[in-house]
């Protein structure tokens, strides 16, 4: 029985036509001797009616015995729904199909959870949903997510084609370069004791493509990182990866803003304003306490280092004397925070090494805190003026080294915003998207435990030209040509202008990152060799495709926009992987296990 229309197609213009629909039984209702079956496919659903007076007993009984999610084909005549029975919630709500034939293509078993009721199915345990992922994906909201994902992927490819880019697929089997996140290793059968690594990104290949003269490259790249799972992180993920030759940072900004403008228009029919605002890494930390700030609400950090330099409150003045700072924020309207909420904020502070959390509650015209007695009128006046203190406010402090103090209050700022949103005191429209570029990151960061510098982004990032002389004298002041694009407090992607001179790259590896020359040769020798034969200036960026789709779909977890995701423990509950393998497979790969095998 070949279908003539999909299940979201019939309109009043089709009334009187004989039609054939195929799909799944979305719902079945027995009413007054009639059976109503909503049939659903990926496009939508249509109501069909089975009247025993017009059908053979066999067909009617077949319809009566159908279970939800059974696969059927229905033939009948489209007609106007009776007066008062229209369903404005669905596009086909003005018509129905009077069935004349029914074919059961596959009778479904009793479902482990319902898929026809969004309120019920959304509350189903996520592990059960992942175990029966093929049922979970039938839910209309999931189908919507993947339709949008496909549209955005197509729009991305069209955009880059218009901009003169070539889509090039880079290898999945790569070599191990364990400088970044933990890698997945793949043993080689024909090279005993040697391993491939699954790529964390196509970084090195895309730079080699620039040496090869491709000039403009992109791909929707599969990447792999063996790290702990979160709502916005998976073991395997997709990123929009691109690289360009003969460009500067401004070229990347313009290109990516154009892409995101196209994507938001395609997905949400929304015109996002460009160019995006730009702030430096230092400004982002000073104002928001984080390098991916959510600028949809205020609650900005303020600096009180000078005001408290001579304070009698030794916690503050002592921190300043040790080269630190005093910063504060006003969580407006949060003076009524519970003891539990204050303890949560205190734990955030302690997680960064602080001994506790100083705060002031402004209630009934009074500043309530044991630290207030140490403040003079000038200090109180400075707090009131800079923070706009009013009745009902909660003032929170951090006194530590600059970065630590910023990060403590940055974490507390986001927590306070969540609490205020829950209380209805902070409202952020769901259709508001605040984009910005964070720029001028430090090229290097210092690891006190290992007593060495490491790359803030990755070792291929070029320093800002005017800062290059500082590499030999004061590395911590060197800025990298690194940039992150951020929306609503989430990092959409990051990239940089790359080092294209082999001698500069070698210096970064060996002298600043203290990677031994033989290790540099083993891991990156082919890249340095390639640079010797004419490498153009180049740069690029990678955007998290799964994360971007999750933002567009309004879901907090990227698992809702990946067809077959892993759990927080890195397992596929549907396919039951990872699993042990046969001893022969291990012998072929020259591998001997030291862990005990479960029978």
ChimeraX attribute file (.defattr): number of C-alpha atoms within 10 A of each C-alpha:
attribute: neighborCount
match mode: 1-to-1
recipient: residues
	/A:1	14
	/A:2	11
	/A:3	14
	/A:4	13
	/A:5	12
	/A:6	20
	/A:7	24
	/A:8	18
	/A:9	15
	/A:10	23
	/A:11	16
	/A:12	15
	/A:13	11
	/A:14	15
	/A:15	18
	/A:16	13
	/A:17	13
	/A:18	16
	/A:19	21
	/A:20	23
	/A:21	26
	/A:22	24
	/A:23	23
	/A:24	27
	/A:25	23
	/A:26	24
	/A:27	19
	/A:28	20
	/A:29	12
	/A:30	11
	/A:31	8
	/A:32	7
	/A:33	10
	/A:34	15
	/A:35	17
	/A:36	22
	/A:37	26
	/A:38	21
	/A:39	28
	/A:40	26
	/A:41	20
	/A:42	16
	/A:43	13
	/A:44	18
	/A:45	25
	/A:46	25
	/A:47	23
	/A:48	23
	/A:49	20
	/A:50	24
	/A:51	18
	/A:52	15
	/A:53	10
	/A:54	11
	/A:55	15
	/A:56	13
	/A:57	11
	/A:58	11
	/A:59	18
	/A:60	21
	/A:61	12
	/A:62	13
	/A:63	21
	/A:64	17
	/A:65	10
	/A:66	20
	/A:67	18
	/A:68	22
	/A:69	24
	/A:70	19
	/A:71	21
	/A:72	21
	/A:73	19
	/A:74	24
	/A:75	22
	/A:76	21
	/A:77	17
	/A:78	24
	/A:79	20
	/A:80	18
	/A:81	17
	/A:82	10
	/A:83	7
	/A:84	6
	/A:85	11
	/A:86	15
	/A:87	13
	/A:88	9
	/A:89	7
	/A:90	12
	/A:91	16
	/A:92	20
	/A:93	20
	/A:94	21
	/A:95	24
	/A:96	25
	/A:97	29
	/A:98	21
	/A:99	24
	/A:100	19
	/A:101	17
	/A:102	22
	/A:103	15
	/A:104	17
	/A:105	14
	/A:106	12
	/A:107	16
	/A:108	15
	/A:109	11
	/A:110	11
	/A:111	12
	/A:112	11
	/A:113	16
	/A:114	19
	/A:115	22
	/A:116	17
	/A:117	13
	/A:118	12
	/A:119	10
	/A:120	11
	/A:121	16
	/A:122	15
	/A:123	9
	/A:124	15
	/A:125	10
	/A:126	15
	/A:127	15
	/A:128	14
	/A:129	20
	/A:130	23
	/A:131	16
	/A:132	17
	/A:133	19
	/A:134	13
	/A:135	16
	/A:136	24
	/A:137	21
	/A:138	19
	/A:139	19
	/A:140	18
	/A:141	15
	/A:142	17
	/A:143	18
	/A:144	16
	/A:145	21
	/A:146	18
	/A:147	15
	/A:148	19
	/A:149	22
	/A:150	13
	/A:151	13
	/A:152	23
	/A:153	16
	/A:154	13
	/A:155	18
	/A:156	21
	/A:157	19
	/A:158	14
	/A:159	17
	/A:160	19
	/A:161	14
	/A:162	9
	/A:163	11
	/A:164	11
	/A:165	20
	/A:166	16
	/A:167	16
	/A:168	16
	/A:169	15
	/A:170	18
	/A:171	12
	/A:172	17
	/A:173	13
	/A:174	18
	/A:175	17
	/A:176	18
	/A:177	17
	/A:178	11
	/A:179	13
	/A:180	12
	/A:181	12
	/A:182	15
	/A:183	21
	/A:184	17
	/A:185	17
	/A:186	16
	/A:187	17
	/A:188	14
	/A:189	16
	/A:190	10
	/A:191	10
	/A:192	12
	/A:193	11
	/A:194	14
	/A:195	17
	/A:196	16
	/A:197	18
	/A:198	23
	/A:199	25
	/A:200	24
	/A:201	20
	/A:202	22
	/A:203	18
	/A:204	15
	/A:205	15
	/A:206	26
	/A:207	30
	/A:208	17
	/A:209	19
	/A:210	24
	/A:211	22
	/A:212	14
	/A:213	12
	/A:214	17
	/A:215	21
	/A:216	23
	/A:217	22
	/A:218	23
	/A:219	23
	/A:220	20
	/A:221	23
	/A:222	20
	/A:223	17
	/A:224	21
	/A:225	20
	/A:226	16
	/A:227	15
	/A:228	12
	/A:229	15
	/A:230	14
	/A:231	14
	/A:232	14
	/A:233	19
	/A:234	24
	/A:235	22
	/A:236	17
	/A:237	20
	/A:238	20
	/A:239	22
	/A:240	20
	/A:241	24
	/A:242	28
	/A:243	27
	/A:244	25
	/A:245	21
	/A:246	12
	/A:247	16
	/A:248	16
	/A:249	17
	/A:250	8
	/A:251	13
	/A:252	21
	/A:253	19
	/A:254	13
	/A:255	14
	/A:256	18
	/A:257	20
	/A:258	15
	/A:259	18
	/A:260	18
	/A:261	17
	/A:262	20
	/A:263	25
	/A:264	16
	/A:265	15
	/A:266	17
	/A:267	18
	/A:268	12
	/A:269	11
	/A:270	13
	/A:271	13
	/A:272	19
	/A:273	12
	/A:274	13
	/A:275	13
	/A:276	16
	/A:277	12
	/A:278	17
	/A:279	15
	/A:280	15
	/A:281	20
	/A:282	18
	/A:283	16
	/A:284	23
	/A:285	23
	/A:286	23
	/A:287	22
	/A:288	26
	/A:289	27
	/A:290	23
	/A:291	25
	/A:292	22
	/A:293	24
	/A:294	21
	/A:295	19
	/A:296	15
	/A:297	13
	/A:298	15
	/A:299	19
	/A:300	19
	/A:301	24
	/A:302	19
	/A:303	19
	/A:304	19
	/A:305	18
	/A:306	12
	/A:307	16
	/A:308	24
	/A:309	18
	/A:310	14
	/A:311	18
	/A:312	14
	/A:313	15
	/A:314	14
	/A:315	16
	/A:316	25
	/A:317	21
	/A:318	19
	/A:319	19
	/A:320	22
	/A:321	12
	/A:322	10
	/A:323	10
	/A:324	19
	/A:325	26
	/A:326	25
	/A:327	24
	/A:328	24
	/A:329	26
	/A:330	28
	/A:331	25
	/A:332	23
	/A:333	19
	/A:334	21
	/A:335	19
	/A:336	13
	/A:337	18
	/A:338	10
	/A:339	9
	/A:340	9
	/A:341	14
	/A:342	15
	/A:343	14
	/A:344	14
	/A:345	22
	/A:346	19
	/A:347	18
	/A:348	21
	/A:349	24
	/A:350	14
	/A:351	12
	/A:352	13
	/A:353	12
	/A:354	17
	/A:355	11
	/A:356	16
	/A:357	19
	/A:358	18
	/A:359	23
	/A:360	19
	/A:361	22
	/A:362	22
	/A:363	15
	/A:364	9
	/A:365	10
	/A:366	11
	/A:367	20
	/A:368	16
	/A:369	13
	/A:370	10
	/A:371	13
	/A:372	14
	/A:373	11
	/A:374	11
	/A:375	14
	/A:376	12
	/A:377	8
	/A:378	11
	/A:379	16
	/A:380	13
	/A:381	13
	/A:382	14
	/A:383	20
	/A:384	13
	/A:385	10
	/A:386	15
	/A:387	20
	/A:388	11
	/A:389	17
	/A:390	14
	/A:391	16
	/A:392	20
	/A:393	22
	/A:394	24
	/A:395	22
	/A:396	20
	/A:397	25
	/A:398	27
	/A:399	25
	/A:400	24
	/A:401	15
	/A:402	18
	/A:403	15
	/A:404	20
	/A:405	24
	/A:406	28
	/A:407	21
	/A:408	28
	/A:409	30
	/A:410	26
	/A:411	16
	/A:412	24
	/A:413	25
	/A:414	19
	/A:415	16
	/A:416	25
	/A:417	20
	/A:418	14
	/A:419	17
	/A:420	18
	/A:421	13
	/A:422	11
	/A:423	12
	/A:424	9
	/A:425	13
	/A:426	15
	/A:427	13
	/A:428	10
	/A:429	7
	/A:430	7
	/A:431	10
	/A:432	11
	/A:433	19
	/A:434	17
	/A:435	27
	/A:436	24
	/A:437	23
	/A:438	24
	/A:439	24
	/A:440	20
	/A:441	23
	/A:442	21
	/A:443	26
	/A:444	26
	/A:445	16
	/A:446	15
	/A:447	10
	/A:448	8
	/A:449	6
	/A:450	8
	/A:451	8
	/A:452	13
	/A:453	18
	/A:454	20
	/A:455	20
	/A:456	16
	/A:457	20
	/A:458	17
	/A:459	19
	/A:460	20
	/A:461	24
	/A:462	24
	/A:463	25
	/A:464	17
	/A:465	11
	/A:466	9
	/A:467	15
	/A:468	18
	/A:469	11
	/A:470	14
	/A:471	19
	/A:472	9
	/A:473	10
	/A:474	11
	/A:475	19
	/A:476	14
	/A:477	16
	/A:478	22
	/A:479	25
	/A:480	25
	/A:481	24
	/A:482	27
	/A:483	25
	/A:484	24
	/A:485	25
	/A:486	23
	/A:487	21
	/A:488	18
	/A:489	18
	/A:490	17
	/A:491	21
	/A:492	21
	/A:493	22
	/A:494	19
	/A:495	23
	/A:496	26
	/A:497	26
	/A:498	23
	/A:499	24
	/A:500	23
	/A:501	16
	/A:502	18
	/A:503	13
	/A:504	14
	/A:505	19
	/A:506	20
	/A:507	14
	/A:508	22
	/A:509	21
	/A:510	15
	/A:511	14
	/A:512	18
	/A:513	17
	/A:514	14
	/A:515	16
	/A:516	11
	/A:517	14
	/A:518	11
	/A:519	13
	/A:520	17
	/A:521	15
	/A:522	10
	/A:523	15
	/A:524	16
	/A:525	15
	/A:526	13
	/A:527	17
	/A:528	19
	/A:529	11
	/A:530	15
	/A:531	21
	/A:532	13
	/A:533	11
	/A:534	14
	/A:535	21
	/A:536	21
	/A:537	19
	/A:538	23
	/A:539	29
	/A:540	28
	/A:541	24
	/A:542	26
	/A:543	21
	/A:544	20
	/A:545	23
	/A:546	24
	/A:547	27
	/A:548	24
	/A:549	24
	/A:550	20
	/A:551	19
	/A:552	18
	/A:553	21
	/A:554	13
	/A:555	15
	/A:556	12
	/A:557	16
	/A:558	23
	/A:559	22
	/A:560	22
	/A:561	26
	/A:562	21
	/A:563	16
	/A:564	17
	/A:565	21
	/A:566	21
	/A:567	18
	/A:568	15
	/A:569	11
	/A:570	17
	/A:571	16
	/A:572	18
	/A:573	19
	/A:574	17
	/A:575	13
	/A:576	9
	/A:577	11
	/A:578	10
	/A:579	8
	/A:580	9
	/A:581	8
	/A:582	8
	/A:583	12
	/A:584	10
	/A:585	11
	/A:586	14
	/A:587	11
	/A:588	13
	/A:589	18
	/A:590	16
	/A:591	15
	/A:592	9
	/A:593	8
	/A:594	6
	/A:595	6
	/A:596	6
	/A:597	7
	/A:598	5
	/A:599	4
